[in-house]
Amino acid sequence: MLKRFSGILLYLLITFFIVTIYLDQPTLFKKLETTVFDKLFQLRGKNNVPDDINIVAIDDASLKELGPWPWSREKLARLVDKVAEQQPKVILLNLLLPADPARDSAAALAALASSIGRAGNVIIPYRYSTSDFNATGEGIPDYLRRTSFIKYDDRNALAKKPPIIAGSLSLPEKNIAANAFAVGFTGVSFDYDRLVRSDPLVLSYAGENLPSATLITAAKYLGVGRDNVVVHVGKGIQVGPRFIPTDHAGRMALNFNGSPGTFKRISAADVMEGNAGKKALSGKIAIIAFTGSNSSDIYSTPVGTDMPGAEILANSIENIVHGNFLIDFGKSNLINILLMVGIGLFAAIILPRISLMYRLISLAILIFVLINVSFILFASLDMITKISYPVMMILFFMIASPTIKSRREAEPDEDADDEEIDYEQLLSATPLGGTSTPARTPSFSAAVAPAATMPLEQGRTAPLSRSVTAVIDREAHPETNFFGRYRVIEPIGKGAMGMVYKGLDPAIDRPIALKTIRLDSIADQAELSELRERLNREAKAAGKLSHPNIVTIYDVGEEGALQYIAMEFLNGRTLESLIREGHKWDYKTICKIMIQTADALDFAHEHGIVHRDVKPANIMILENDRVKVMDFGIARFDSSNMTQSGVALGTPNYISPEQLKGQPVDRRSDIFSQGVVFYELLTGERPFKGDTISALIYSILHTSPPPPSELNLDVPRIFDKIIAKALVKDPDMRFQTARELADILRKLI
């Protein structure tokens, strides 16, 4: 009975397994869905966009004709006047205009403010920096408050689904902002892979929720006033008759109309010299933006890696003005689960009834149909469907199908299994010593005898026993053993997965340190092989680092169940032991220690290696306060608990927020960890604390430590700013390279 329904059960179990994974939403599959989403954009190509959004580009031709960037405020005032003469409906002056007394006279600022005021429809942007906490204090200027949102469908829901929080604003010069029609924020929203796929429309600051420049521009173009804008918390924003779908943080998914160059550009030089036509911008949206070849306002998107910020704004405004929104059909869990259950029921009911060849053909056709329907829905209706889970389920069906017999193939065996056998008749029909053997009598002895009677060679022992014995002997008597050609002299330390010995390279009579990692506790052979391969690869990569502040790795090898790494032997003490003993340094020496550490990290980063475990225990202090950073590339293995990404799970005092979140780790994670070490050297205390691991992790993710000068009044306040920049939660706001930190400290001393 069970055999008859084994195929149905297997297909249903696979369906249940995939649905469970879908409900868990692992990061790997989220990234896969994002990759599919990006590919759909690339396959779709360019949309035919209306010409009601134009970019007035301050391009290379304009710079050649009218002078190098940055332009004076008087020249920008003339550009605004020339654009306003063509009577566009809205002007988005996408240039940051902070007050700069060293460059701009009061007359120049007044000229630009006057031009903006005369136009009457100019929107000025400002930038912001994110924070985990909302700003408090004096609040916001009147010219910002007059554009803030005043209507909500459920104001109480804001506490559960808040928009992006700003810690500070970079506002334009006061007189310019006051003369503008409105002031709105701009700023891209990066995904995990540094690509821009959404545009934030709402920003929380000082108790107010503020609109973006794109939202204000679109509302002005549509003729919708502030009183007709309603925030549906966690769902979207109603702008007059237009409903803009957003996520819980007020971000709109961008429906890119094509690669860079999709929107019409008019050179600022042509506008200034009257060559663009008198009515080229009449009744349209004009985005004035700097697009010269040395512009830093360039971002990676699904449709191109060099998308100017002005084009991202143009796409966002076009989406709102024309209702060109992405429809997330796959957002409903119920729809996705029903689709997978439907495919699973089809497989369970139909596939066991047909032959293997037709089974595989049916599944291949099903994948082909899913992919094509998904593309058609996206290209024609801007509808996003999540097909990676159903496709993965079908692939599992294809892998499992050869193990399942069709009903026709299984029937003869099933009938035979149901027959009753008369064992007494079977035995009596075969005389003792006879040669006839019933065809269905199993021959157990033939299967077992070879293994039971095979003699072992004299003195031979099982390989596993030999490995275990070697490990035990070596741990008990290290002075009598060798690792490869290296002689072990004495143990000098113990790690979570092995010992550290002082050794000798007899070939050149050089003292070395031997770090061992025990692998015998790993039962899974596939995991063991992968760990060996990774360890060898990391050690070889770290061995290429030749720097005065990095411990040199000489060799890597394997001895029995131990993996060993031969490295430079140092006469010194770890920073951890010195801190524990309460050792005090002057601030100049602390800077020198941190400079050398940063130099070591920067050198490794430039060679593609991220340490991932920067902490005092991995920083060795030698004579004359010389620094050696240890365990590059191999620190991640020195733990009894490991994740698949190889991140150590010890007490996370020095781990960056992105490591704790399981996000991709780069050089900026090491900079955060060095900032924690720096803080501890200055104050004698760690910046993040907690009575439990959970409390400590929460502290790292959500709290900001007090400035070092508050804990130690002798600490110069300049260190507060350096530490704050190293420990900021957002990697984009930190020092971007260790060299930046080292250079600042060099200037300081």
PATI-713455 format. One record per residue (C-alpha): residue in three letters; x, y, z. Coordinates in steps of 0.25 Angstrom, whole numbers, padded with zeros to 4 digits, always signed. Example, Ala and Ser with C-alpha at 12.3 -4.5 7.8 and 13.67 -1.06 7.14 Angstrom:
<pts>
ALA+0049-0018+0031 SER+0055-0004+0029 
</pts>
This chain:
<pts>
MET+0000+0000+0000 LEU+0011+0010+0004 LYS+0019+0007-0009 ARG+0007+0009-0017 PHE+0006+0024-0012 SER+0021+0026-0010 GLY+0021+0036-0022 ILE+0009+0044-0017 LEU+0015+0045-0003 LEU+0029+0049-0008 TYR+0023+0060-0017 LEU+0015+0065-0005 LEU+0027+0065+0004 ILE+0035+0073-0006 THR+0023+0083-0007 PHE+0022+0084+0008 PHE+0038+0086+0009 ILE+0038+0098-0001 VAL+0026+0105+0005 THR+0033+0104+0019 ILE+0045+0111+0013 TYR+0036+0121+0007 LEU+0030+0125+0020 ASP+0044+0126+0026 GLN+0048+0135+0015 PRO+0063+0132+0016 THR+0073+0143+0011 LEU+0078+0134+0000 PHE+0065+0133-0007 LYS+0062+0148-0005 LYS+0075+0151-0012 LEU+0071+0141-0023 GLU+0057+0148-0025 THR+0065+0161-0026 THR+0074+0156-0036 VAL+0062+0151-0044 PHE+0055+0165-0043 ASP+0067+0172-0048 LYS+0068+0162-0060 LEU+0054+0166-0064 PHE+0057+0180-0064 GLN+0069+0177-0073 LEU+0061+0168-0083 ARG+0049+0178-0084 GLY+0058+0190-0089 LYS+0053+0204-0090 ASN+0039+0209-0089 ASN+0034+0221-0098 VAL+0033+0232-0087 PRO+0026+0245-0090 ASP+0034+0257-0092 ASP+0028+0265-0080 ILE+0040+0262-0071 ASN+0053+0269-0076 ILE+0067+0270-0070 VAL+0074+0283-0072 ALA+0088+0277-0071 ILE+0100+0285-0067 ASP+0109+0276-0075 ASP+0123+0276-0081 ALA+0118+0285-0092 SER+0113+0295-0083 LEU+0125+0295-0074 LYS+0134+0297-0087 GLU+0125+0308-0092 LEU+0121+0315-0079 GLY+0133+0312-0069 PRO+0137+0301-0059 TRP+0129+0296-0048 PRO+0125+0300-0038 TRP+0118+0312-0043 SER+0115+0325-0036 ARG+0102+0328-0030 GLU+0100+0339-0040 LYS+0102+0329-0052 LEU+0092+0320-0045 ALA+0082+0331-0044 ARG+0083+0334-0059 LEU+0081+0320-0062 VAL+0068+0319-0053 ASP+0064+0332-0060 LYS+0066+0326-0074 VAL+0059+0313-0070 ALA+0047+0321-0064 GLU+0046+0329-0077 GLN+0041+0316-0084 GLN+0030+0315-0074 PRO+0032+0301-0069 LYS+0021+0296-0059 VAL+0031+0292-0048 ILE+0046+0294-0047 LEU+0054+0285-0038 LEU+0067+0291-0035 ASN+0075+0278-0032 LEU+0087+0285-0027 LEU+0091+0286-0012 LEU+0092+0301-0008 PRO+0097+0302+0006 ALA+0102+0316+0010 ASP+0117+0318+0007 PRO+0122+0332+0012 ALA+0136+0329+0007 ARG+0131+0328-0007 ASP+0118+0335-0008 SER+0115+0349-0005 ALA+0102+0354+0001 ALA+0099+0360-0013 ALA+0101+0347-0020 LEU+0092+0340-0010 ALA+0082+0351-0011 ALA+0082+0350-0027 LEU+0079+0335-0027 ALA+0069+0336-0016 SER+0062+0347-0024 SER+0062+0338-0037 ILE+0056+0327-0030 GLY+0045+0335-0024 ARG+0042+0342-0037 ALA+0040+0328-0043 GLY+0030+0324-0032 ASN+0031+0309-0036 VAL+0045+0305-0032 ILE+0047+0293-0022 ILE+0060+0293-0015 PRO+0066+0279-0009 TYR+0073+0276+0003 ARG+0081+0264+0008 TYR+0080+0256+0021 SER+0087+0246+0029 THR+0080+0234+0036 SER+0079+0231+0050 ASP+0073+0221+0060 PHE+0067+0232+0068 ASN+0059+0244+0064 ALA+0065+0258+0066 THR+0060+0267+0077 GLY+0062+0281+0081 GLU+0058+0294+0073 GLY+0050+0286+0063 ILE+0050+0290+0048 PRO+0050+0304+0040 ASP+0036+0309+0036 TYR+0040+0307+0021 LEU+0041+0292+0024 ARG+0028+0291+0033 ARG+0019+0297+0023 THR+0021+0285+0014 SER+0021+0274+0025 PHE+0010+0264+0024 ILE-0003+0267+0032 LYS-0013+0256+0029 TYR-0011+0241+0033 ASP-0021+0230+0032 ASP-0016+0225+0045 ARG-0006+0234+0052 ASN-0005+0224+0064 ALA+0001+0213+0054 LEU+0013+0222+0052 ALA+0020+0217+0064 LYS+0019+0202+0058 LYS+0023+0206+0044 PRO+0031+0219+0044 PRO+0038+0225+0032 ILE+0053+0227+0031 ILE+0058+0235+0042 ALA+0068+0246+0040 GLY+0079+0250+0050 SER+0082+0263+0043 LEU+0079+0271+0031 SER+0088+0278+0021 LEU+0079+0290+0018 PRO+0080+0301+0007 GLU+0084+0315+0010 LYS+0072+0321+0018 ASN+0068+0333+0009 ILE+0069+0323-0003 ALA+0060+0313+0004 ALA+0050+0324+0008 ASN+0048+0329-0006 ALA+0046+0315-0012 PHE+0032+0309-0015 ALA+0036+0297-0006 VAL+0048+0290+0000 GLY+0049+0275+0000 PHE+0059+0264+0003 THR+0067+0256-0007 GLY+0075+0243-0004 VAL+0076+0229-0010 SER+0072+0217-0003 PHE+0083+0206-0004 ASP+0079+0191-0004 TYR+0088+0180+0002 ASP+0097+0180-0011 ARG+0098+0195-0012 LEU+0088+0196-0023 VAL+0077+0207-0023 ARG+0063+0200-0025 SER+0054+0210-0017 ASP+0052+0224-0014 PRO+0048+0229+0000 LEU+0036+0238+0000 VAL+0035+0241+0015 LEU+0046+0245+0025 SER+0044+0247+0040 TYR+0051+0258+0047 ALA+0049+0266+0060 GLY+0035+0260+0061 GLU+0031+0264+0047 ASN+0029+0255+0035 LEU+0034+0262+0023 PRO+0032+0260+0008 SER+0043+0257-0003 ALA+0046+0267-0014 THR+0041+0257-0024 LEU+0027+0256-0017 ILE+0026+0271-0016 THR+0030+0272-0031 ALA+0020+0262-0035 ALA+0009+0268-0026 LYS+0012+0282-0032 TYR+0011+0277-0046 LEU-0002+0270-0043 GLY-0008+0282-0037 VAL-0010+0275-0023 GLY-0008+0284-0011 ARG-0003+0280+0003 ASP-0018+0278+0008 ASN-0020+0267-0002 VAL-0009+0258+0002 VAL-0012+0247+0011 VAL-0002+0237+0017 HIS-0007+0223+0018 VAL+0003+0218+0029 GLY+0011+0205+0024 LYS+0003+0205+0011 GLY+0005+0217+0002 ILE+0002+0232+0000 GLN-0011+0238-0006 VAL-0007+0250-0015 GLY-0021+0255-0020 PRO-0026+0244-0029 ARG-0013+0237-0029 PHE-0009+0226-0019 ILE+0006+0223-0018 PRO+0009+0209-0012 THR+0020+0209-0002 ASP+0027+0199+0007 HIS+0026+0201+0023 ALA+0037+0211+0023 GLY+0030+0220+0012 ARG+0039+0216+0000 MET+0034+0214-0014 ALA+0039+0203-0022 LEU+0045+0210-0035 ASN+0039+0205-0048 PHE+0051+0209-0057 ASN+0048+0213-0071 GLY+0061+0209-0077 SER+0076+0211-0076 PRO+0083+0224-0074 GLY+0079+0234-0085 THR+0064+0230-0086 PHE+0059+0244-0082 LYS+0061+0256-0091 ARG+0073+0265-0087 ILE+0075+0280-0091 SER+0089+0285-0089 ALA+0089+0297-0080 ALA+0098+0304-0090 ASP+0087+0304-0100 VAL+0077+0309-0090 MET+0086+0321-0086 GLU+0090+0324-0100 GLY+0075+0323-0105 ASN+0078+0311-0114 ALA+0068+0302-0108 GLY+0055+0308-0113 LYS+0046+0318-0106 LYS+0036+0307-0102 ALA+0044+0295-0101 LEU+0041+0294-0086 SER+0027+0300-0086 GLY+0017+0293-0077 LYS+0027+0283-0073 ILE+0036+0278-0061 ALA+0050+0284-0063 ILE+0061+0277-0054 ILE+0073+0285-0053 ALA+0085+0276-0050 PHE+0100+0275-0051 THR+0104+0264-0060 GLY+0118+0267-0064 SER+0128+0255-0065 ASN+0134+0258-0051 SER+0120+0257-0044 SER+0120+0248-0032 ASP+0105+0247-0033 ILE+0105+0234-0040 TYR+0098+0221-0035 SER+0097+0206-0038 THR+0083+0202-0042 PRO+0076+0189-0048 VAL+0077+0196-0062 GLY+0091+0201-0061 THR+0103+0204-0052 ASP+0105+0218-0056 MET+0091+0224-0054 PRO+0092+0239-0051 GLY+0084+0244-0039 ALA+0076+0253-0047 GLU+0071+0241-0056 ILE+0067+0234-0043 LEU+0059+0246-0039 ALA+0053+0247-0053 ASN+0049+0232-0052 SER+0042+0234-0038 ILE+0035+0247-0043 GLU+0030+0240-0055 ASN+0025+0228-0047 ILE+0016+0237-0039 VAL+0012+0247-0050 HIS+0007+0235-0059 GLY+0003+0225-0049 ASN+0014+0216-0054 PHE+0016+0207-0042 LEU+0021+0193-0040 ILE+0010+0184-0035 ASP+0015+0174-0026 PHE+0006+0162-0029 GLY+0016+0153-0021 LYS+0014+0161-0009 SER+0002+0153-0004 ASN+0007+0140+0003 LEU-0006+0134+0001 ILE-0005+0135-0014 ASN+0009+0129-0014 ILE+0005+0118-0005 LEU-0007+0114-0013 LEU+0002+0114-0026 MET+0012+0105-0020 VAL+0001+0096-0014 GLY-0006+0095-0027 ILE+0007+0091-0034 GLY+0010+0081-0023 LEU-0004+0075-0025 PHE-0002+0074-0040 ALA+0011+0067-0038 ALA+0005+0057-0028 ILE-0007+0054-0036 ILE-0002+0054-0050 LEU+0013+0051-0050 PRO+0012+0037-0044 ARG+0003+0032-0055 ILE+0012+0035-0066 SER+0026+0030-0071 LEU+0039+0037-0066 MET+0041+0043-0080 TYR+0027+0050-0080 ARG+0029+0054-0066 LEU+0042+0062-0068 ILE+0036+0068-0081 SER+0024+0072-0073 LEU+0032+0079-0062 ALA+0041+0086-0072 ILE+0029+0091-0080 LEU+0024+0096-0066 ILE+0037+0104-0063 PHE+0036+0110-0077 VAL+0022+0114-0075 LEU+0025+0120-0062 ILE+0037+0128-0066 ASN+0030+0134-0079 VAL+0017+0137-0072 SER+0025+0145-0061 PHE+0032+0153-0072 ILE+0020+0156-0080 LEU+0013+0161-0067 PHE+0025+0170-0064 ALA+0027+0175-0078 SER+0012+0178-0080 LEU+0006+0181-0067 ASP+0018+0184-0058 MET+0014+0173-0049 ILE+0025+0166-0041 THR+0023+0151-0038 LYS+0031+0143-0029 ILE+0035+0130-0037 SER+0048+0126-0031 TYR+0041+0117-0020 PRO+0032+0110-0030 VAL+0043+0108-0040 MET+0052+0102-0029 MET+0041+0093-0025 ILE+0039+0088-0039 LEU+0054+0085-0040 PHE+0053+0077-0028 PHE+0042+0069-0034 MET+0051+0067-0046 ILE+0062+0062-0037 ALA+0052+0052-0030 SER+0045+0047-0042 PRO+0055+0036-0046 THR+0053+0030-0033 ILE+0038+0028-0035 LYS+0032+0017-0043 SER+0020+0019-0051 ARG+0007+0012-0047 ARG+0008+0002-0059 GLU+0023-0001-0056 ALA+0019-0003-0041 GLU+0007-0012-0043 PRO+0014-0026-0045 ASP+0023-0024-0033 GLU+0011-0020-0024 ASP+0003-0032-0028 ALA+0015-0041-0025 ASP+0017-0035-0011 ASP+0002-0038-0008 GLU+0004-0053-0010 GLU+0003-0062+0002 ILE+0015-0071+0003 ASP+0014-0085+0009 TYR+0028-0086+0015 GLU+0026-0101+0020 GLN+0023-0105+0005 LEU+0035-0097+0001 LEU+0044-0104+0011 SER+0039-0118+0008 ALA+0040-0116-0007 THR+0055-0115-0006 PRO+0063-0127-0001 LEU+0074-0126+0009 GLY+0087-0124+0001 GLY+0079-0121-0012 THR+0083-0111-0022 SER+0070-0105-0025 THR+0067-0091-0019 PRO+0054-0084-0020 ALA+0056-0071-0028 ARG+0050-0062-0017 THR+0058-0068-0006 PRO+0067-0057-0001 SER+0082-0061+0001 PHE+0086-0054+0013 SER+0099-0062+0015 ALA+0104-0058+0002 ALA+0103-0044+0005 VAL+0109-0044+0019 ALA+0120-0055+0018 PRO+0131-0047+0010 ALA+0131-0036+0021 ALA+0131-0046+0032 THR+0142-0055+0028 MET+0151-0045+0022 PRO+0164-0045+0030 LEU+0171-0032+0034 GLU+0186-0031+0031 GLN+0195-0033+0043 GLY+0198-0020+0051 ARG+0189-0012+0042 THR+0180-0002+0050 ALA+0168+0006+0045 PRO+0172+0019+0039 LEU+0162+0027+0048 SER+0168+0020+0060 ARG+0182+0024+0056 SER+0177+0039+0054 VAL+0171+0040+0068 THR+0183+0033+0074 ALA+0192+0043+0067 VAL+0184+0055+0073 ILE+0184+0049+0087 ASP+0199+0047+0087 ARG+0202+0060+0081 GLU+0193+0068+0091 ALA+0200+0060+0103 HIS+0214+0060+0098 PRO+0216+0072+0089 GLU+0231+0073+0091 THR+0233+0060+0084 ASN+0225+0063+0071 PHE+0226+0069+0058 PHE+0216+0077+0049 GLY+0222+0074+0035 ARG+0236+0078+0036 TYR+0234+0087+0048 ARG+0238+0082+0061 VAL+0229+0086+0073 ILE+0236+0092+0085 GLU+0226+0096+0095 PRO+0211+0100+0096 ILE+0209+0115+0098 GLY+0194+0117+0097 LYS+0181+0110+0095 GLY+0170+0113+0085 ALA+0155+0109+0084 MET+0159+0098+0073 GLY+0174+0095+0076 MET+0187+0099+0083 VAL+0198+0109+0079 TYR+0212+0104+0080 LYS+0226+0110+0079 GLY+0233+0102+0068 LEU+0246+0102+0060 ASP+0248+0101+0045 PRO+0260+0092+0045 ALA+0263+0095+0030 ILE+0267+0110+0034 ASP+0268+0109+0049 ARG+0257+0119+0050 PRO+0247+0120+0062 ILE+0232+0120+0058 ALA+0218+0119+0064 LEU+0210+0107+0060 LYS+0195+0109+0061 THR+0187+0097+0061 ILE+0172+0095+0058 ARG+0165+0081+0061 LEU+0156+0076+0051 ASP+0153+0062+0057 SER+0141+0067+0064 ILE+0134+0069+0050 ALA+0126+0057+0046 ASP+0121+0062+0033 GLN+0132+0058+0022 ALA+0126+0068+0012 GLU+0127+0079+0023 LEU+0141+0075+0027 SER+0146+0075+0013 GLU+0140+0089+0011 LEU+0146+0094+0024 ARG+0160+0089+0020 GLU+0159+0095+0006 ARG+0154+0109+0012 LEU+0165+0109+0022 ASN+0176+0106+0012 ARG+0171+0116+0003 GLU+0170+0127+0014 ALA+0183+0124+0019 LYS+0190+0124+0006 ALA+0183+0138+0003 ALA+0188+0143+0016 GLY+0202+0138+0014 LYS+0203+0147+0002 LEU+0202+0159+0011 SER+0216+0165+0014 HIS+0215+0177+0023 PRO+0223+0181+0035 ASN+0210+0182+0043 ILE+0204+0168+0039 VAL+0209+0155+0045 THR+0215+0147+0033 ILE+0209+0133+0030 TYR+0220+0123+0025 ASP+0213+0110+0023 VAL+0200+0103+0024 GLY+0198+0088+0025 GLU+0191+0076+0031 GLU+0196+0065+0041 GLY+0186+0054+0045 ALA+0174+0061+0049 LEU+0180+0074+0052 GLN+0182+0086+0042 TYR+0194+0095+0045 ILE+0198+0108+0041 ALA+0213+0112+0042 MET+0215+0127+0045 GLU+0224+0138+0050 PHE+0228+0136+0065 LEU+0227+0149+0072 ASN+0233+0153+0086 GLY+0222+0162+0091 ARG+0209+0163+0098 THR+0195+0164+0093 LEU+0187+0177+0094 GLU+0177+0169+0102 SER+0186+0165+0113 LEU+0192+0179+0114 ILE+0178+0185+0115 ARG+0174+0174+0126 GLU+0186+0178+0134 GLY+0182+0193+0134 HIS+0194+0198+0125 LYS+0193+0212+0122 TRP+0198+0219+0110 ASP+0199+0234+0106 TYR+0190+0239+0095 LYS+0201+0240+0085 THR+0205+0225+0087 ILE+0191+0221+0086 CYS+0190+0228+0073 LYS+0203+0221+0068 ILE+0197+0208+0072 MET+0184+0211+0064 ILE+0191+0216+0052 GLN+0200+0204+0051 THR+0187+0195+0052 ALA+0180+0203+0042 ASP+0192+0202+0032 ALA+0191+0187+0034 LEU+0176+0187+0031 ASP+0177+0196+0019 PHE+0188+0188+0013 ALA+0180+0175+0015 HIS+0167+0182+0010 GLU+0175+0186-0003 HIS+0178+0172-0005 GLY+0164+0167-0004 ILE+0165+0161+0010 VAL+0155+0166+0021 HIS+0160+0162+0035 ARG+0146+0160+0042 ASP+0151+0158+0056 VAL+0159+0171+0060 LYS+0160+0171+0075 PRO+0171+0173+0085 ALA+0174+0158+0086 ASN+0179+0159+0071 ILE+0187+0171+0073 MET+0202+0169+0078 ILE+0210+0180+0084 LEU+0225+0178+0082 GLU+0237+0186+0087 ASN+0236+0201+0084 ASP+0221+0200+0083 ARG+0222+0193+0070 VAL+0209+0186+0065 LYS+0207+0173+0059 VAL+0192+0169+0055 MET+0190+0154+0055 ASP+0180+0144+0049 PHE+0177+0150+0036 GLY+0169+0141+0028 ILE+0169+0130+0038 ALA+0162+0137+0051 ARG+0149+0133+0046 PHE+0152+0118+0047 ASP+0157+0119+0062 SER+0143+0116+0068 SER+0136+0103+0072 ASN+0123+0109+0066 MET+0123+0114+0052 THR+0113+0119+0042 GLN+0113+0115+0027 SER+0119+0129+0025 GLY+0130+0126+0035 VAL+0127+0137+0045 ALA+0132+0134+0059 LEU+0121+0134+0069 GLY+0129+0137+0082 THR+0125+0149+0091 PRO+0122+0160+0080 ASN+0128+0172+0087 TYR+0136+0176+0075 ILE+0126+0171+0064 SER+0120+0181+0054 PRO+0105+0183+0053 GLU+0105+0177+0039 GLN+0112+0165+0044 LEU+0102+0162+0054 LYS+0091+0164+0044 GLY+0097+0154+0035 GLN+0099+0165+0024 PRO+0111+0165+0014 VAL+0124+0169+0021 ASP+0134+0178+0015 ARG+0146+0187+0020 ARG+0137+0196+0027 SER+0133+0185+0037 ASP+0148+0184+0041 ILE+0148+0199+0043 PHE+0136+0198+0053 SER+0143+0187+0061 GLN+0156+0196+0061 GLY+0147+0207+0066 VAL+0143+0199+0078 VAL+0157+0195+0081 PHE+0161+0210+0080 TYR+0150+0214+0090 GLU+0154+0203+0100 LEU+0169+0209+0099 LEU+0164+0223+0102 THR+0154+0220+0113 GLY+0158+0206+0119 GLU+0143+0202+0116 ARG+0136+0195+0104 PRO+0126+0204+0097 PHE+0115+0194+0096 LYS+0111+0186+0109 GLY+0100+0176+0113 ASP+0098+0166+0124 THR+0095+0156+0114 ILE+0099+0153+0100 SER+0085+0157+0095 ALA+0086+0171+0102 LEU+0100+0173+0097 ILE+0096+0170+0083 TYR+0084+0180+0085 SER+0094+0190+0090 ILE+0103+0189+0077 LEU+0091+0190+0068 HIS+0083+0201+0074 THR+0090+0209+0084 SER+0101+0220+0083 PRO+0112+0220+0094 PRO+0115+0232+0101 PRO+0127+0240+0096 PRO+0140+0236+0101 SER+0143+0250+0107 GLU+0130+0248+0116 LEU+0136+0235+0122 ASN+0150+0241+0123 LEU+0151+0256+0125 ASP+0166+0256+0121 VAL+0162+0250+0107 PRO+0163+0262+0096 ARG+0150+0264+0090 ILE+0155+0262+0076 PHE+0155+0247+0079 ASP+0140+0248+0081 LYS+0138+0252+0066 ILE+0148+0241+0061 ILE+0141+0230+0070 ALA+0127+0235+0066 LYS+0130+0233+0051 ALA+0137+0220+0053 LEU+0125+0214+0061 VAL+0113+0219+0053 LYS+0103+0208+0050 ASP+0102+0211+0035 PRO+0115+0207+0028 ASP+0113+0218+0018 MET+0115+0228+0028 ARG+0128+0222+0034 PHE+0142+0224+0030 GLN+0142+0217+0016 THR+0156+0212+0017 ALA+0165+0210+0029 ARG+0175+0219+0022 GLU+0166+0231+0025 LEU+0166+0228+0040 ALA+0181+0226+0039 ASP+0183+0239+0032 ILE+0175+0247+0042 LEU+0182+0241+0054 ARG+0196+0245+0047 LYS+0191+0259+0045 LEU+0187+0259+0060 ILE+0201+0255+0065 
</pts>
